Amino acid sequence: MTETTTLWRPTGPRELDLVRASGWRAWPPRLPDQPIFYPVLNEEYAVMIARDWNVPASGVGYVTRFHVDRAFAARYPVRQVGGRDILELWVPAEELDEFNRHIVGPIEVVHEFRPPERAA
């Protein structure tokens, strides 16, 4: 049995639609201004991004969880991009197809965030 690493990815509705179209098996290619794909290493950081960035930007934010072959994932550097627990795995955009081939099982939505309801 393959040992895996669990990763999370905060995402908006457009990216999630593309993941859904893949059968929940792959991340879409990066846009020209996105040189890296950066899933995160802990759920709390993914929640913060989805709730605080994706919701204001697109009206909804999702946190996804997925598993990647641990030996394969080890080739990519872990970057600390803020506090002690603000960790991302940096995958060059040109290697995303290969990265997708090492996802084990489906990509799952584990949280959904929307703007708070306003009182009338």
N, CA and C atoms as an extended XYZ file, in Angstrom:
360
Properties=species:S:1:pos:R:3:atomname:S:1:resname:S:1:resid:I:1 pbc="F F F"
N         0.837       -1.184        0.000 N   MET     1
C         0.000        0.000        0.000 CA  MET     1
C         0.881        1.246        0.000 C   MET     1
N         0.515        2.232       -0.794 N   THR     2
C         1.277        3.466       -0.918 CA  THR     2
C         1.085        4.341        0.309 C   THR     2
N         2.186        4.806        0.879 N   GLU     3
C         2.080        5.777        1.969 CA  GLU     3
C         1.791        7.129        1.352 C   GLU     3
N         0.894        7.879        1.989 N   THR     4
C         0.501        9.164        1.427 CA  THR     4
C         0.729       10.306        2.401 C   THR     4
N         0.759       11.495        1.829 N   THR     5
C         0.776       12.750        2.567 CA  THR     5
C        -0.560       13.422        2.308 C   THR     5
N        -1.184       13.922        3.350 N   THR     6
C        -2.442       14.635        3.198 CA  THR     6
C        -2.152       16.110        2.993 C   THR     6
N        -2.786       16.676        1.971 N   LEU     7
C        -2.640       18.091        1.658 CA  LEU     7
C        -4.024       18.715        1.565 C   LEU     7
N        -4.060       20.027        1.709 N   TRP     8
C        -5.307       20.789        1.592 CA  TRP     8
C        -5.079       21.873        0.559 C   TRP     8
N        -6.162       22.276       -0.086 N   ARG     9
C        -6.084       23.352       -1.069 CA  ARG     9
C        -7.311       24.240       -0.904 C   ARG     9
N        -7.090       25.506       -0.503 N   PRO    10
C        -8.202       26.451       -0.508 CA  PRO    10
C        -8.471       26.844       -1.955 C   PRO    10
N        -9.719       26.937       -2.330 N   THR    11
C       -10.034       27.226       -3.727 CA  THR    11
C       -11.354       27.969       -3.852 C   THR    11
N       -11.492       28.616       -4.959 N   GLY    12
C       -12.733       29.305       -5.286 CA  GLY    12
C       -13.575       28.456       -6.221 C   GLY    12
N       -14.731       28.973       -6.625 N   PRO    13
C       -15.662       28.176       -7.423 CA  PRO    13
C       -15.160       27.814       -8.823 C   PRO    13
N       -14.413       28.677       -9.463 N   ARG    14
C       -13.936       28.351      -10.824 CA  ARG    14
C       -12.973       27.168      -10.802 C   ARG    14
N       -12.004       27.219       -9.908 N   GLU    15
C       -11.061       26.110       -9.825 CA  GLU    15
C       -11.784       24.830       -9.414 C   GLU    15
N       -12.721       24.941       -8.481 N   LEU    16
C       -13.439       23.750       -8.038 CA  LEU    16
C       -14.256       23.142       -9.185 C   LEU    16
N       -14.832       23.966      -10.033 N   ASP    17
C       -15.555       23.443      -11.199 CA  ASP    17
C       -14.634       22.617      -12.093 C   ASP    17
N       -13.405       23.060      -12.258 N   LEU    18
C       -12.442       22.320      -13.082 CA  LEU    18
C       -12.027       21.007      -12.413 C   LEU    18
N       -11.885       21.021      -11.102 N   VAL    19
C       -11.585       19.787      -10.368 CA  VAL    19
C       -12.751       18.807      -10.521 C   VAL    19
N       -13.962       19.310      -10.374 N   ARG    20
C       -15.158       18.472      -10.548 CA  ARG    20
C       -15.171       17.859      -11.948 C   ARG    20
N       -14.842       18.656      -12.962 N   ALA    21
C       -14.826       18.175      -14.355 CA  ALA    21
C       -13.787       17.081      -14.565 C   ALA    21
N       -12.761       17.046      -13.729 N   SER    22
C       -11.727       16.002      -13.835 CA  SER    22
C       -12.167       14.699      -13.168 C   SER    22
N       -13.361       14.678      -12.620 N   GLY    23
C       -13.811       13.515      -11.853 CA  GLY    23
C       -13.219       13.507      -10.458 C   GLY    23
N       -12.854       14.680       -9.952 N   TRP    24
C       -12.254       14.836       -8.619 CA  TRP    24
C       -10.891       14.162       -8.534 C   TRP    24
N       -10.152       14.161       -9.642 N   ARG    25
C        -8.865       13.456       -9.693 CA  ARG    25
C        -7.669       14.338      -10.002 C   ARG    25
N        -7.884       15.599      -10.412 N   ALA    26
C        -6.732       16.402      -10.852 CA  ALA    26
C        -6.994       17.891      -10.646 C   ALA    26
N        -5.893       18.599      -10.461 N   TRP    27
C        -5.921       20.057      -10.393 CA  TRP    27
C        -5.712       20.616      -11.791 C   TRP    27
N        -6.385       21.720      -12.117 N   PRO    28
C        -6.264       22.277      -13.463 CA  PRO    28
C        -4.913       22.948      -13.675 C   PRO    28
N        -4.517       23.098      -14.934 N   PRO    29
C        -3.262       23.794      -15.228 CA  PRO    29
C        -3.281       25.195      -14.625 C   PRO    29
N        -2.117       25.658      -14.293 N   ARG    30
C        -1.975       27.003      -13.750 CA  ARG    30
C        -2.148       28.024      -14.872 C   ARG    30
N        -2.573       29.211      -14.506 N   LEU    31
C        -2.651       30.329      -15.447 CA  LEU    31
C        -1.246       30.877      -15.675 C   LEU    31
N        -1.039       31.641      -16.749 N   PRO    32
C         0.314       32.143      -17.037 CA  PRO    32
C         0.962       32.914      -15.884 C   PRO    32
N         0.164       33.591      -15.074 N   ASP    33
C         0.735       34.363      -13.961 CA  ASP    33
C         0.835       33.542      -12.669 C   ASP    33
N         0.678       32.216      -12.775 N   GLN    34
C         0.756       31.326      -11.610 CA  GLN    34
C         1.877       30.301      -11.827 C   GLN    34
N         3.109       30.635      -11.486 N   PRO    35
C         4.235       29.733      -11.763 CA  PRO    35
C         4.303       28.505      -10.858 C   PRO    35
N         3.553       28.526       -9.751 N   ILE    36
C         3.567       27.370       -8.857 CA  ILE    36
C         2.146       26.993       -8.454 C   ILE    36
N         1.988       25.723       -8.129 N   PHE    37
C         0.772       25.200       -7.505 CA  PHE    37
C         1.154       24.992       -6.056 C   PHE    37
N         0.363       25.532       -5.145 N   TYR    38
C         0.763       25.450       -3.741 CA  TYR    38
C        -0.343       24.935       -2.836 C   TYR    38
N        -0.459       23.613       -2.736 N   PRO    39
C        -1.323       23.079       -1.693 CA  PRO    39
C        -0.683       23.367       -0.336 C   PRO    39
N        -1.482       23.334        0.710 N   VAL    40
C        -0.960       23.657        2.033 CA  VAL    40
C        -0.922       22.409        2.911 C   VAL    40
N        -0.112       22.477        3.961 N   LEU    41
C         0.144       21.300        4.779 CA  LEU    41
C        -0.744       21.170        6.002 C   LEU    41
N        -1.596       22.165        6.266 N   ASN    42
C        -2.497       21.990        7.399 CA  ASN    42
C        -3.856       22.613        7.118 C   ASN    42
N        -4.843       21.997        7.683 N   GLU    43
C        -6.233       22.375        7.439 CA  GLU    43
C        -6.544       23.781        7.935 C   GLU    43
N        -5.987       24.178        9.067 N   GLU    44
C        -6.283       25.491        9.628 CA  GLU    44
C        -5.852       26.610        8.684 C   GLU    44
N        -4.699       26.482        8.082 N   TYR    45
C        -4.215       27.489        7.134 CA  TYR    45
C        -5.122       27.518        5.903 C   TYR    45
N        -5.541       26.363        5.417 N   ALA    46
C        -6.442       26.301        4.261 CA  ALA    46
C        -7.780       26.969        4.588 C   ALA    46
N        -8.294       26.744        5.781 N   VAL    47
C        -9.546       27.374        6.203 CA  VAL    47
C        -9.393       28.887        6.207 C   VAL    47
N        -8.290       29.383        6.752 N   MET    48
C        -8.063       30.823        6.812 CA  MET    48
C        -8.078       31.435        5.413 C   MET    48
N        -7.403       30.807        4.464 N   ILE    49
C        -7.358       31.345        3.101 CA  ILE    49
C        -8.739       31.297        2.450 C   ILE    49
N        -9.411       30.162        2.544 N   ALA    50
C       -10.730       30.015        1.917 CA  ALA    50
C       -11.725       31.025        2.488 C   ALA    50
N       -11.722       31.170        3.776 N   ARG    51
C       -12.683       32.051        4.445 CA  ARG    51
C       -12.334       33.531        4.263 C   ARG    51
N       -11.047       33.870        4.417 N   ASP    52
C       -10.646       35.277        4.447 CA  ASP    52
C       -10.263       35.846        3.083 C   ASP    52
N        -9.895       35.001        2.125 N   TRP    53
C        -9.484       35.489        0.808 CA  TRP    53
C       -10.460       35.076       -0.286 C   TRP    53
N       -10.806       33.781       -0.338 N   ASN    54
C       -11.668       33.311       -1.426 CA  ASN    54
C       -13.090       33.874       -1.321 C   ASN    54
N       -13.638       33.945       -0.128 N   VAL    55
C       -15.003       34.455        0.017 CA  VAL    55
C       -15.100       35.902       -0.476 C   VAL    55
N       -14.239       36.821       -0.021 N   PRO    56
C       -14.348       38.189       -0.540 CA  PRO    56
C       -14.070       38.273       -2.055 C   PRO    56
N       -13.191       37.435       -2.555 N   ALA    57
C       -12.822       37.502       -3.975 CA  ALA    57
C       -13.884       36.921       -4.896 C   ALA    57
N       -14.571       35.854       -4.452 N   SER    58
C       -15.489       35.172       -5.376 CA  SER    58
C       -16.831       34.791       -4.758 C   SER    58
N       -17.090       35.196       -3.535 N   GLY    59
C       -18.383       34.931       -2.924 CA  GLY    59
C       -18.501       33.597       -2.217 C   GLY    59
N       -17.545       32.715       -2.430 N   VAL    60
C       -17.541       31.414       -1.768 CA  VAL    60
C       -16.104       30.911       -1.716 C   VAL    60
N       -15.771       30.199       -0.670 N   GLY    61
C       -14.452       29.588       -0.543 CA  GLY    61
C       -14.601       28.150       -0.103 C   GLY    61
N       -13.792       27.298       -0.662 N   TYR    62
C       -13.821       25.875       -0.340 CA  TYR    62
C       -12.462       25.440        0.162 C   TYR    62
N       -12.467       24.454        1.037 N   VAL    63
C       -11.235       23.772        1.436 CA  VAL    63
C       -11.360       22.345        0.923 C   VAL    63
N       -10.367       21.931        0.160 N   THR    64
C       -10.325       20.563       -0.326 CA  THR    64
C        -9.209       19.816        0.381 C   THR    64
N        -9.371       18.510        0.431 N   ARG    65
C        -8.357       17.631        1.015 CA  ARG    65
C        -8.066       16.542       -0.008 C   ARG    65
N        -6.787       16.204       -0.113 N   PHE    66
C        -6.414       15.118       -1.012 CA  PHE    66
C        -5.115       14.491       -0.525 C   PHE    66
N        -4.802       13.346       -1.078 N   HIS    67
C        -3.646       12.577       -0.643 CA  HIS    67
C        -2.728       12.359       -1.844 C   HIS    67
N        -1.439       12.478       -1.577 N   VAL    68
C        -0.420       12.318       -2.616 CA  VAL    68
C         0.600       11.295       -2.136 C   VAL    68
N         1.085       10.509       -3.061 N   ASP    69
C         2.155        9.550       -2.762 CA  ASP    69
C         3.268       10.281       -2.004 C   ASP    69
N         3.537        9.821       -0.797 N   ARG    70
C         4.496       10.506        0.085 CA  ARG    70
C         5.898       10.596       -0.517 C   ARG    70
N         6.386        9.521       -1.105 N   ALA    71
C         7.736        9.543       -1.683 CA  ALA    71
C         7.813       10.549       -2.827 C   ALA    71
N         6.770       10.616       -3.628 N   PHE    72
C         6.757       11.582       -4.733 CA  PHE    72
C         6.692       13.010       -4.204 C   PHE    72
N         5.815       13.269       -3.247 N   ALA    73
C         5.646       14.625       -2.706 CA  ALA    73
C         6.928       15.146       -2.067 C   ALA    73
N         7.769       14.262       -1.580 N   ALA    74
C         9.003       14.669       -0.895 CA  ALA    74
C         9.962       15.414       -1.817 C   ALA    74
N         9.775       15.316       -3.123 N   ARG    75
C        10.673       16.032       -4.046 CA  ARG    75
C        10.437       17.536       -4.065 C   ARG    75
N         9.304       17.970       -3.533 N   TYR    76
C         8.960       19.392       -3.574 CA  TYR    76
C         9.253       20.067       -2.245 C   TYR    76
N         9.776       21.281       -2.306 N   PRO    77
C        10.123       21.966       -1.056 CA  PRO    77
C         8.884       22.432       -0.299 C   PRO    77
N         8.973       22.330        1.011 N   VAL    78
C         7.960       22.916        1.889 CA  VAL    78
C         8.441       24.320        2.201 C   VAL    78
N         7.563       25.286        1.993 N   ARG    79
C         7.911       26.685        2.245 CA  ARG    79
C         7.100       27.210        3.414 C   ARG    79
N         7.795       27.854        4.326 N   GLN    80
C         7.126       28.545        5.425 CA  GLN    80
C         6.899       29.966        4.945 C   GLN    80
N         5.630       30.353        4.762 N   VAL    81
C         5.323       31.635        4.133 CA  VAL    81
C         4.702       32.634        5.098 C   VAL    81
N         4.827       32.361        6.346 N   GLY    82
C         4.284       33.236        7.380 CA  GLY    82
C         4.685       32.679        8.724 C   GLY    82
N         3.722       32.505        9.604 N   GLY    83
C         3.981       31.943       10.921 CA  GLY    83
C         4.417       30.493       10.853 C   GLY    83
N         4.675       29.949       12.012 N   ARG    84
C         5.200       28.593       12.144 CA  ARG    84
C         4.366       27.544       11.399 C   ARG    84
N         3.045       27.719       11.386 N   ASP    85
C         2.154       26.734       10.770 CA  ASP    85
C         1.661       27.136        9.378 C   ASP    85
N         2.247       28.155        8.803 N   ILE    86
C         1.833       28.625        7.478 CA  ILE    86
C         2.771       27.976        6.456 C   ILE    86
N         2.444       26.736        6.109 N   LEU    87
C         3.326       25.920        5.276 CA  LEU    87
C         2.637       25.532        3.974 C   LEU    87
N         3.403       25.636        2.880 N   GLU    88
C         2.914       25.284        1.553 CA  GLU    88
C         3.905       24.346        0.879 C   GLU    88
N         3.400       23.500        0.028 N   LEU    89
C         4.233       22.659       -0.828 CA  LEU    89
C         4.285       23.368       -2.178 C   LEU    89
N         5.473       23.636       -2.677 N   TRP    90
C         5.593       24.389       -3.925 CA  TRP    90
C         5.894       23.448       -5.081 C   TRP    90
N         4.932       23.328       -5.981 N   VAL    91
C         5.040       22.467       -7.153 CA  VAL    91
C         5.109       23.371       -8.386 C   VAL    91
N         6.198       23.320       -9.157 N   PRO    92
C         6.259       24.141      -10.371 CA  PRO    92
C         5.094       23.817      -11.306 C   PRO    92
N         4.525       24.843      -11.909 N   ALA    93
C         3.353       24.674      -12.772 CA  ALA    93
C         3.588       23.637      -13.863 C   ALA    93
N         4.781       23.598      -14.405 N   GLU    94
C         5.065       22.661      -15.499 CA  GLU    94
C         5.117       21.205      -15.035 C   GLU    94
N         5.112       20.967      -13.726 N   GLU    95
C         5.127       19.606      -13.198 CA  GLU    95
C         3.768       19.176      -12.636 C   GLU    95
N         2.749       20.016      -12.819 N   LEU    96
C         1.454       19.724      -12.216 CA  LEU    96
C         0.814       18.461      -12.785 C   LEU    96
N         0.954       18.194      -14.079 N   ASP    97
C         0.383       16.963      -14.637 CA  ASP    97
C         0.960       15.729      -13.958 C   ASP    97
N         2.272       15.722      -13.759 N   GLU    98
C         2.910       14.583      -13.083 CA  GLU    98
C         2.453       14.511      -11.623 C   GLU    98
N         2.369       15.659      -10.967 N   PHE    99
C         1.876       15.704       -9.592 CA  PHE    99
C         0.472       15.093       -9.521 C   PHE    99
N        -0.397       15.473      -10.458 N   ASN   100
C        -1.760       14.937      -10.483 CA  ASN   100
C        -1.772       13.417      -10.616 C   ASN   100
N        -0.841       12.868      -11.352 N   ARG   101
C        -0.787       11.412      -11.520 CA  ARG   101
C        -0.437       10.689      -10.220 C   ARG   101
N         0.078       11.419       -9.240 N   HIS   102
C         0.454       10.826       -7.961 CA  HIS   102
C        -0.567       11.097       -6.844 C   HIS   102
N        -1.701       11.692       -7.221 N   ILE   103
C        -2.785       11.841       -6.248 CA  ILE   103
C        -3.409       10.472       -6.037 C   ILE   103
N        -3.606       10.115       -4.780 N   VAL   104
C        -4.163        8.811       -4.416 CA  VAL   104
C        -5.594        9.041       -3.932 C   VAL   104
N        -6.558        8.539       -4.685 N   GLY   105
C        -7.963        8.724       -4.326 CA  GLY   105
C        -8.486       10.055       -4.836 C   GLY   105
N        -9.736       10.368       -4.486 N   PRO   106
C       -10.359       11.595       -4.979 CA  PRO   106
C        -9.982       12.828       -4.164 C   PRO   106
N       -10.133       13.976       -4.791 N   ILE   107
C       -10.040       15.269       -4.118 CA  ILE   107
C       -11.417       15.500       -3.483 C   ILE   107
N       -11.436       15.867       -2.205 N   GLU   108
C       -12.698       16.018       -1.472 CA  GLU   108
C       -12.874       17.450       -0.984 C   GLU   108
N       -14.094       17.948       -1.024 N   VAL   109
C       -14.421       19.227       -0.394 CA  VAL   109
C       -14.738       18.936        1.069 C   VAL   109
N       -14.014       19.597        1.985 N   VAL   110
C       -14.231       19.344        3.408 CA  VAL   110
C       -14.825       20.545        4.147 C   VAL   110
N       -14.756       21.740        3.531 N   HIS   111
C       -15.364       22.939        4.128 CA  HIS   111
C       -15.850       23.850        3.008 C   HIS   111
N       -16.907       24.579        3.289 N   GLU   112
C       -17.429       25.595        2.372 CA  GLU   112
C       -17.738       26.839        3.188 C   GLU   112
N       -17.311       27.993        2.701 N   PHE   113
C       -17.541       29.261        3.401 CA  PHE   113
C       -18.231       30.240        2.469 C   PHE   113
N       -19.200       30.953        3.017 N   ARG   114
C       -19.926       31.978        2.278 CA  ARG   114
C       -19.985       33.232        3.168 C   ARG   114
N       -20.300       34.363        2.565 N   PRO   115
C       -20.424       35.586        3.405 CA  PRO   115
C       -21.499       35.401        4.460 C   PRO   115
N       -21.343       36.025        5.609 N   PRO   116
C       -22.388       35.918        6.631 CA  PRO   116
C       -23.677       36.560        6.132 C   PRO   116
N       -24.785       36.002        6.544 N   GLU   117
C       -26.100       36.565        6.201 CA  GLU   117
C       -26.241       37.894        6.925 C   GLU   117
N       -26.748       38.874        6.233 N   ARG   118
C       -26.969       40.183        6.863 CA  ARG   118
C       -28.393       40.237        7.410 C   ARG   118
N       -28.531       40.829        8.588 N   ALA   119
C       -29.856       40.973        9.178 CA  ALA   119
C       -30.654       42.020        8.386 C   ALA   119
N       -31.914       41.780        8.223 N   ALA   120
C       -32.751       42.702        7.439 CA  ALA   120
C       -33.123       43.925        8.245 C   ALA   120
